[in-house]
Amino acid sequence: MYVNPQGGVEFKGLSAELIFIKGTLEKLGVEPQIIRHGKFKSAIEPLINDKMSESNRLQTRTYISALWNKMLDGISKSRKITTAELQTIADGLLLVDSKAAVDRKFVDGVKYRDEVLDMLKDKTGAESVKKIEFVTLNNYVKVGKPDVGDRNKKVAVIFAEGSIVDGKGDDSSIGSATLSRHLRNARLDDKIKAVVLRVNSPGGSALASDVIWREVLLLKKAKPVIVSMGDVAASGGYYIACAADTIVAQPNTITGSIGVFGVLWNAKGLTDKLGVSVDTVKTGAMADLGTASRAMTEPERKYIQNQIEMIYDVFIGKVADGRRMTKADVDSIGQGRVWSGIDAKRIGLVDVLGGMDVAIAIAAKKAKLDDYSVVFLPRTEKGITKLLKDLSGEDDDKVSKIMMHELGPDYRYYQYLRNARQIKGIQARMPYQIEIN
């Protein structure tokens, strides 16, 4: 590894920063009405607190410490630096410049781009720098392994990426109808002998999660199902994973968050400030349940709380069945608490640590396959079919790609807002969006 002579390496540790808007809502006269199960289910804390609760602080400290320790261990083994020394470097911000990065063994030397290109020319045996054949990372990862296995014996990899929503979903969400269809097709395809479900989701709709869980269970009865967890597979993301034969996670996967919550809004304070009044005609005492024009009544709150409790009980029951645990054991590690992959394996929520390649190997072994091919679902459309969809405006992904190009790194905020509009009903969702930079 090389660094530009005027460049540097930033190494300072991990921190988690949460934004709380309780004061803002109070000034606006908007009251969040919270119903939840799980002392760690902290998705609603920014609405009702001005700082982290002790339980939320505990779980946050636990999982970022687990992530940091894993990073230290990896760097230590790769660069031959003790973890104690790495911590000292981070705490003291000792990588002040490129020379310090070399002296501390974080990089092997300093080089300008042209010097690196000359080195690559020598290593590849190219006649000149211009003759070096480069490939972008985006194209490199698409290459994969040659599909030379038996096409009549397949391991299918099905992707579940994004928030979980009811219905079709889109490029940044998991639609219950869409994913269920892919799982069902894999179950009915005799050539597919095993399935790897790649989950990268903070959760979402409890109902949509249950619809997907049912298809995973039916698929498991027909052929092996292995879950491969990405960066995040928590709350509803864990709900859809818990029925699998084997769960594989990365050491730094954020998982767990077994809990449920719902939020209704009371905006009467805001409308009063604005001089807006609301009058209602209804056919029964509960007909306007969920309106933002007034506070919930106690019978309404009790009704929703009962729904929350029932869904939570079903959630931990399904985890208990899938993981061969008691409901009491699941409840003790549930309550909405978030875990790292390492800790999740220790407490029984995960079976194996590893990536998708490990999950595929386990799937093939369970299906007793020696010679097989790997297929990725959903398949992307190509050629004339793709062109016709683009021209007709049917391809929602086209708009997203344009937005991604225009907004660049800020596209993620557009995604957050778009996903927020899809939040309906009772949620099994992570408390916040996690990104490690």
Summary of the structure (lengths in Angstrom):
residues: 437
radius of gyration: 25.1
end to end distance: 19.2
largest distance: 83.6
contacts: 1362
relative contact order: 0.16
helix: 47%
strand: 17%
